[in-house]
Amino acid sequence: MAVRNKLQIPSVKLGNQGLEVSKLGFGCMTLSGMYNSPLPEEDGIAVIKYAFSKGITFFDTSDFYGPHTNEILLGKALKQLPREKIQIATKFGVKKIGFPQMEVNGSPEYVRSSCEASLKRLDVQYIDLYYQHRVDTKVPIEETVGELKKLVEEGKVKYIGLSDASPDTIRRAHAVHPITALQTEWSLWSREIEDEIIPLCRELGIGIVPYSPLGRGFLAGKGVVENLAANSLLDMHPRFQGENLDKNKAIFSRIEGLARKYQCTPAQLALAWVLQQGDDIVPIPGTTKIKNLENNIGSLKVKLTEEELKEISDAVPMEEVAGSISFQNMDHFHWKFANTPPKN
């Protein structure tokens, strides 16, 4: 039976290189749009400050969000918060979203110029966790991480991360400089990383930072009980379109039923499932609404047994999820699809 305890957001070690963060992070992306209209600056700052007041210290952004405006927003919020108690994660590498592939750059020169620009926008002396946002397959990962290593040695970056990288890329990167965290999509309806990526990260001592742990809001009811925003990019996401969305509504119905059983909301159930996959897991759900932020934080109260976690997993069979996982091709999924036999 699910147990609800008094809420306290613990600090956990992310990876084995020394970085400590709050067990629940906050993804800042949607404060600057993408799935909705950007919040006014003062409202975005208020959300960040509220998250910190509730015990969240790990804030995730990227130079691509906005672009640039999300880092500026977080930087302004930091002026009203104790910098030494906050862990900033930002990313470089995505220059433009296109189809079927996004334009990325992992050259050493781009790594350095991007870092310098992010430091200025954030108005900080160092970045706690600096990720390569997407792998540039045109540049050997050794060259990219080699430059990141120099930034660590110079004190501009404390820890290095990768996002949506393949097993081979992770191993090769880690051989140049220890990788602290892998950021990748992981939720009840996106579980492709479980067979090989997660075991590899645990073998190497790399923490796992799931983005979209609520399935871009679907597992909280977006697209089902709550309509998509008129200007949302989710209209283009395969899982939110037409027949796929109609089929996926059955999955949400099961999540709703289990949430009633465990006396929590669907979002809390889905997020609790991710949180309890291991001590090395730090999801970064984002939102523009304080009520949703409170709801997400409440997921930490929901304690599930191994049997209950399995029941929830079994309620969302991957073969029943309609639509591909993402908008874009990524290094990890190039690998995944290349190593998956075609279905008959």
C-alpha positions as a printed Julia matrix, in Angstrom:
344×3 Matrix{Float64}:
  0.0    0.0     0.0
  1.26   3.49   -0.81
  2.47   5.38    2.25
  2.3    9.18    2.5
  4.84  10.78    4.8
  5.55  14.35    5.86
  7.2   16.07    2.93
 10.9   16.82    2.94
 12.97  17.13   -0.23
 16.27  15.35    0.48
 19.61  16.1    -1.12
 21.13  13.23   -3.07
 24.42  12.59   -4.81
 24.09  12.81   -8.58
 26.77  10.57  -10.01
 29.9    9.68   -8.06
 31.94  12.83   -8.74
 30.63  14.83   -5.76
 27.65  16.79   -7.08
 24.74  17.0    -4.62
 21.31  18.19   -5.71
 17.72  18.11   -4.5
 16.05  14.76   -5.23
 13.52  16.63   -7.38
 14.8   19.22   -9.84
 12.99  21.87  -11.85
 13.05  22.12  -15.63
 12.9   25.81  -16.56
 12.25  25.38  -20.3
  8.49  25.98  -20.35
  8.86  29.3   -18.52
 10.12  30.61  -21.88
  7.57  28.88  -24.1
  7.86  25.76  -26.3
  4.69  24.07  -25.05
  2.88  27.29  -24.15
  3.25  31.07  -24.24
  6.28  32.41  -22.37
  5.52  33.68  -18.88
  6.11  37.36  -18.11
  9.56  37.71  -16.61
  8.35  38.52  -13.09
  6.04  35.48  -13.12
  8.82  33.16  -14.27
 11.11  34.46  -11.53
  8.31  33.94   -9.0
  7.95  30.27  -10.01
 11.69  29.67   -9.64
 11.77  31.39   -6.24
  8.75  29.4    -5.09
 10.4   26.14   -6.13
 13.48  27.08   -4.1
 11.33  27.98   -1.08
  9.93  24.45   -1.21
 13.36  22.83   -1.17
 14.2   22.48   -4.89
 17.8   23.56   -5.48
 18.53  21.95   -8.88
 17.47  24.11  -11.84
 17.83  23.02  -15.47
 18.04  25.3   -18.49
 19.77  25.51  -21.9
 21.13  28.14  -24.25
 18.58  26.85  -26.77
 15.51  27.62  -24.65
 14.12  30.92  -25.85
 16.72  30.84  -27.38
 18.88  32.44  -24.66
 15.99  34.05  -22.76
 15.59  31.1   -20.37
 19.16  31.41  -19.13
 18.69  35.16  -18.7
 15.49  34.55  -16.71
 17.18  32.02  -14.42
 20.12  34.38  -13.97
 17.79  37.16  -12.81
 16.06  34.8   -10.38
 19.45  33.8    -8.98
 20.09  37.41   -8.0
 17.3   37.01   -5.45
 18.5   33.62   -4.16
 21.61  32.27   -2.39
 23.82  31.14   -5.3
 25.88  28.81   -3.11
 22.8   26.74   -2.28
 21.72  26.27   -5.9
 22.93  23.88   -8.59
 22.6   25.23  -12.12
 22.52  22.86  -15.08
 22.63  24.26  -18.58
 23.42  22.88  -22.01
 25.08  23.7   -25.31
 25.13  22.18  -28.77
 21.68  22.62  -30.33
 21.8   25.42  -32.89
 18.55  24.86  -34.76
 15.67  22.4   -34.79
 15.03  21.0   -38.24
 13.52  17.89  -39.76
 14.47  15.08  -39.77
 17.51  16.18  -37.77
 18.38  19.18  -35.65
 21.5   21.22  -36.34
 24.08  20.59  -33.62
 27.68  21.61  -33.0
 30.13  19.86  -30.69
 33.37  21.41  -31.91
 35.82  22.55  -29.21
 35.53  26.15  -30.39
 31.74  26.04  -30.1
 31.91  24.38  -26.68
 34.06  27.22  -25.33
 32.14  30.08  -26.93
 28.83  28.6   -25.76
 30.08  28.25  -22.19
 31.35  31.83  -22.1
 28.01  33.09  -23.44
 25.99  31.05  -20.93
 28.1   32.34  -18.04
 27.32  35.9   -19.14
 23.58  35.3   -19.59
 23.32  33.53  -16.24
 25.65  36.16  -14.76
 27.52  33.58  -12.7
 31.17  32.62  -12.23
 30.66  28.91  -12.84
 28.13  26.36  -14.11
 27.52  23.45  -11.76
 26.59  20.91  -14.45
 27.26  21.56  -18.14
 25.67  19.16  -20.63
 26.19  18.53  -24.29
 22.54  18.98  -25.26
 22.69  16.67  -28.28
 25.6   14.67  -29.63
 27.28  16.01  -32.76
 28.07  12.86  -34.75
 30.36  14.89  -37.05
 32.78  15.64  -34.2
 34.48  12.87  -32.21
 33.08  12.92  -28.69
 36.66  12.85  -27.4
 37.23  16.33  -28.86
 34.04  17.74  -27.35
 34.69  16.31  -23.89
 38.35  17.29  -24.12
 37.31  20.94  -24.29
 34.77  20.45  -21.49
 37.59  19.0   -19.39
 39.58  22.21  -19.93
 36.6   24.26  -18.75
 36.48  22.15  -15.58
 40.19  22.7   -15.01
 39.65  26.46  -15.44
 36.81  26.46  -12.87
 34.15  27.62  -15.31
 32.34  24.27  -15.11
 32.19  21.97  -12.09
 30.72  18.81  -13.61
 30.1   17.45  -17.12
 26.94  15.84  -18.47
 25.59  14.33  -21.67
 22.04  14.32  -23.01
 20.47  11.56  -25.12
 23.75   9.81  -25.83
 24.29   6.24  -27.02
 26.15   3.62  -24.94
 29.25   3.91  -27.13
 29.25   7.71  -26.85
 28.87   7.52  -23.06
 31.77   5.1   -22.67
 34.09   7.08  -24.93
 33.19  10.38  -23.26
 33.67   8.95  -19.78
 37.14   7.72  -20.75
 38.23  11.33  -21.43
 36.7   12.86  -18.28
 34.22  11.42  -15.78
 30.63  12.11  -16.8
 28.52  13.1   -13.8
 25.02  12.84  -15.29
 23.08  11.68  -18.31
 19.93  13.62  -19.09
 17.44  11.63  -21.12
 13.73  11.1   -21.57
 12.32   8.59  -19.1
  8.76   8.16  -17.96
  6.08   5.5   -17.75
  5.53   5.73  -21.5
  9.16   6.31  -22.57
 11.33   3.47  -21.29
 13.73   2.62  -24.09
 16.75   3.4   -21.91
 16.03   0.73  -19.32
 17.7   -2.26  -21.01
 21.17  -0.88  -21.69
 21.57   2.83  -20.88
 20.55   2.67  -17.21
 22.78  -0.36  -16.39
 25.71   1.33  -18.17
 25.27   4.56  -16.21
 25.2    2.6   -12.97
 28.31   0.67  -13.97
 30.16   3.93  -14.58
 28.72   5.87  -11.63
 26.76   8.32  -13.79
 23.59   9.87  -12.35
 20.39   9.87  -14.41
 18.3   13.02  -14.93
 14.98  12.15  -16.6
 13.41  14.97  -18.6
  9.73  14.85  -19.5
  9.06  12.46  -16.58
  5.36  13.21  -17.03
  5.42  12.42  -20.75
  5.37  16.12  -21.69
  2.34  16.49  -19.43
  0.32  13.64  -20.91
  0.56  11.55  -17.74
 -0.84  14.53  -15.84
 -3.78  14.77  -18.24
 -2.51  17.15  -20.93
 -4.28  16.35  -24.17
 -6.88  14.28  -22.32
 -8.57  16.17  -19.5
 -6.68  19.4   -20.29
 -6.44  20.78  -23.81
 -3.12  21.69  -25.38
 -2.27  25.39  -25.55
 -3.12  26.95  -28.91
  0.55  27.65  -29.68
  1.97  24.42  -28.23
  4.62  22.47  -30.12
  2.98  19.36  -28.69
  0.53  19.58  -31.6
  3.46  18.29  -33.69
  4.42  15.48  -31.3
  3.42  12.06  -32.7
  1.89  10.88  -29.41
 -0.44  13.88  -29.2
 -1.79  13.59  -32.74
 -5.05  12.15  -34.06
 -5.49   8.42  -33.73
 -2.34   8.12  -31.62
 -3.79  10.44  -28.99
 -7.09   8.57  -29.04
 -5.28   5.27  -28.44
 -3.09   6.76  -25.72
 -6.1    8.0   -23.78
 -6.64   4.4   -22.65
 -3.22   4.53  -20.98
 -4.13   7.69  -19.11
 -7.37   6.09  -17.99
 -5.38   3.28  -16.34
 -3.07   5.8   -14.65
 -6.13   7.64  -13.34
 -7.5    4.43  -11.88
 -4.24   3.58  -10.15
 -3.94   7.13   -8.81
 -7.35   6.77   -7.19
 -6.23   3.47   -5.69
 -3.08   5.05   -4.21
 -4.86   8.25   -3.18
 -2.8   10.65   -5.23
 -3.08  12.49   -8.54
 -2.09  10.88  -11.88
  0.9   13.24  -12.09
  2.05  12.27   -8.6
  1.74   8.59   -9.4
  3.73   8.9   -12.64
  6.4   11.07  -11.04
  6.65   8.88   -7.91
  7.25   5.91  -10.23
 10.25   7.7   -11.8
 11.59   8.99   -8.47
 11.59   5.5    -7.0
 13.55   3.84   -9.8
 16.72   4.44   -7.76
 18.71   6.78   -5.53
 20.64   7.93   -8.6
 17.51   9.3   -10.32
 16.72  13.05  -10.25
 13.8   13.98  -12.53
 13.31  17.59  -13.66
  9.61  18.19  -14.36
  8.76  21.7   -15.45
  5.62  23.79  -15.2
  4.42  27.37  -15.44
  1.84  26.99  -12.66
  2.41  27.02   -8.9
 -0.43  24.53   -8.38
  1.27  22.05  -10.71
  4.58  22.64   -8.97
  2.93  21.85   -5.61
  1.4   18.75   -7.16
  4.78  17.59   -8.46
  6.46  18.15   -5.1
  3.67  16.1    -3.52
  4.87  13.07   -5.48
  7.69  12.76   -2.94
  5.1   11.79   -0.33
  3.94   8.8    -2.34
  5.94   5.72   -1.3
  5.43   2.6    -3.4
  6.44  -1.01   -2.81
  8.24  -3.08   -5.46
  4.95  -4.85   -6.2
  3.15  -1.53   -6.63
  5.89  -0.17   -8.91
  5.52  -3.29  -11.07
  1.74  -2.92  -11.15
  2.14   0.63  -12.41
  4.77  -0.4   -14.99
  2.53  -3.21  -16.24
 -0.35  -0.76  -16.71
  1.61   0.97  -19.49
  2.88  -1.71  -21.91
  5.32  -0.09  -24.33
  3.84  -1.91  -27.3
  0.52  -0.15  -26.64
  1.94   3.37  -26.67
  0.97   4.96  -30.0
  3.43   7.28  -31.74
  7.21   7.67  -31.66
  8.99   9.0   -28.61
 10.17  12.38  -29.84
 10.14  15.2   -32.36
 13.76  14.69  -33.33
 16.32  12.03  -34.14
 18.94  11.74  -31.39
 22.23   9.91  -30.93
 20.71   7.47  -28.45
 17.75   6.65  -30.65
 19.86   6.32  -33.8
 21.57   3.58  -31.78
 18.31   2.16  -30.43
 16.62   1.85  -33.79
 19.75   0.49  -35.46
 19.86  -2.31  -32.89
 16.15  -3.14  -32.8
 14.95  -5.86  -35.21
 11.98  -4.79  -37.34
  8.58  -5.95  -36.14
  6.85  -8.48  -38.32
